[in-house]
Amino acid sequence: MTEAPRRLRGEERDAEIRAGLTPLEHGERPRPITVAAIVCAVLAIANLIAMAVGATVHGHRASVPATLIFCAVVIALGAGLWRVRYWAVVLFEALLAFAILFFSLFLLLASNLLAAAVCVAVICLGGWLFWSLIRPMARVQLRDRARLPPARGVE
């Protein structure tokens, strides 16, 4: 009788997964990171257009300075993603986590089918992109760690 393969747990499993990762090559941009950069550009453009046409949410217009600051931050984030920077991927993952959380809460308040459909679409697409960015983020981190000189005083 053959014994079932032992299931790896905790640190052993993590070490095996890390060993299977290859650092990102110079000039390589994984598809999920490209999608994230495009999402940032679309978000910035959509917010600028909405501000320009005077769009309102529940009768309130968005603050012009707040919209411009948000657009500047999202454009900077998109530029960091396009250049495949680790900090940008981490911040975009955090932005996605907040979007998924907020749209999950908005789904509870959805008053019509369109609002519910928009919430479900953001949750599903955001969740897919969040999950898709995990492995490329690890590969970017491996690349960046390989470039760093060893820390002083650490043996």
Number of C-alpha atoms within 10 A of each C-alpha: 3 4 5 6 6 6 7 10 8 7 9 11 12 11 10 11 11 14 9 8 13 13 16 19 10 8 8 10 16 17 12 20 24 16 16 24 26 17 14 22 18 15 17 21 15 13 16 17 12 15 17 10 8 11 14 11 7 6 7 9 12 15 10 12 9 10 16 15 12 16 20 13 14 22 20 16 22 27 17 18 26 18 16 23 17 20 15 22 27 15 14 23 21 13 15 20 15 13 17 21 13 14 20 16 12 16 18 10 11 15 10 9 9 10 14 18 13 15 21 17 13 18 21 13 13 21 17 12 17 20 12 15 21 14 15 22 23 18 19 23 18 17 17 14 12 11 9 8 7 10 7 6 5 5 5
